[in-house]
Amino acid sequence: MDRFIARANIAHFQDLLARETDTEQRRVIEGLLALEQKKLEIAESQARDQSGAPGKPGRVVQQSR
């Protein structure tokens, strides 16, 4: 869900940037865009870590003895 929302927000902010001409408004939108891109990066990293695949970074695999 977090990834879906972040992608939607990123698309929205990119659309706003394409139309906005005011320098201060663009700066605010660029900041919001950067935050959403970071959120997406974190959410995708967490999804990879929770995928359960052996050998993935952040996943501890115990060996049988």
C-alpha contacts under 8 A as a table, 3 or more apart, distances in Angstrom:
res1	aa1	res2	aa2	distance
1	M	4	F	5.13
1	M	5	I	6.30
2	D	5	I	5.26
2	D	6	A	6.06
2	D	40	L	7.46
2	D	43	A	6.49
3	R	6	A	5.08
3	R	7	R	6.06
3	R	40	L	5.62
3	R	43	A	5.97
3	R	44	E	6.91
4	F	7	R	5.26
4	F	8	A	6.23
5	I	8	A	5.08
5	I	9	N	6.11
6	A	9	N	5.09
6	A	10	I	6.06
6	A	36	E	5.59
6	A	37	Q	7.16
6	A	39	K	6.65
6	A	40	L	5.56
7	R	10	I	5.04
7	R	11	A	6.21
7	R	36	E	7.87
7	R	40	L	7.08
8	A	11	A	5.21
8	A	12	H	6.17
9	N	12	H	4.94
9	N	13	F	6.09
9	N	33	L	7.68
9	N	36	E	6.80
10	I	13	F	5.20
10	I	14	Q	6.09
10	I	33	L	5.85
10	I	36	E	6.17
10	I	37	Q	6.80
11	A	14	Q	5.13
11	A	15	D	6.15
12	H	15	D	5.10
12	H	16	L	6.25
13	F	16	L	4.95
13	F	17	L	6.11
13	F	29	I	6.25
13	F	30	E	7.64
13	F	32	L	7.43
13	F	33	L	5.82
14	Q	17	L	5.06
14	Q	18	A	6.25
14	Q	33	L	7.39
15	D	18	A	5.15
15	D	19	R	6.73
16	L	19	R	5.38
16	L	20	E	5.90
16	L	29	I	7.50
17	L	20	E	5.15
17	L	21	T	7.96
17	L	26	R	6.20
17	L	29	I	6.81
17	L	30	E	7.56
20	E	25	Q	7.15
20	E	26	R	6.29
21	T	25	Q	7.77
21	T	26	R	6.99
22	D	25	Q	5.35
22	D	26	R	6.11
23	T	26	R	5.12
23	T	27	R	6.24
24	E	27	R	5.08
24	E	28	V	6.42
25	Q	28	V	5.15
25	Q	29	I	6.20
26	R	29	I	5.06
26	R	30	E	5.95
27	R	30	E	5.08
27	R	31	G	6.25
28	V	31	G	5.16
28	V	32	L	6.34
29	I	32	L	5.02
29	I	33	L	6.01
30	E	33	L	4.95
30	E	34	A	6.14
31	G	34	A	5.13
31	G	35	L	6.32
32	L	35	L	5.11
32	L	36	E	6.28
33	L	36	E	5.19
33	L	37	Q	6.16
34	A	37	Q	5.09
34	A	38	K	6.25
35	L	38	K	5.14
35	L	39	K	6.21
36	E	39	K	4.89
36	E	40	L	6.13
37	Q	40	L	5.09
37	Q	41	E	6.20
38	K	41	E	4.99
38	K	42	I	6.23
39	K	42	I	5.17
39	K	43	A	6.09
40	L	43	A	5.04
40	L	44	E	6.01
41	E	44	E	5.27
41	E	45	S	6.17
42	I	45	S	5.07
42	I	46	Q	6.17
43	A	46	Q	5.11
43	A	47	A	6.13
44	E	47	A	5.00
44	E	48	R	6.23
45	S	48	R	5.17
45	S	49	D	6.23
46	Q	49	D	5.00
46	Q	50	Q	6.12
47	A	50	Q	5.16
47	A	51	S	6.11
48	R	51	S	5.22
48	R	56	K	7.50
49	D	52	G	7.08
49	D	56	K	6.38
49	D	57	P	6.44
49	D	58	G	5.88
49	D	59	R	6.28
50	Q	59	R	7.78
52	G	56	K	7.79
52	G	59	R	7.61
53	A	56	K	6.00
54	P	59	R	7.36
54	P	61	V	6.65
55	G	59	R	6.80
55	G	60	V	7.89
55	G	61	V	7.13
56	K	59	R	5.65
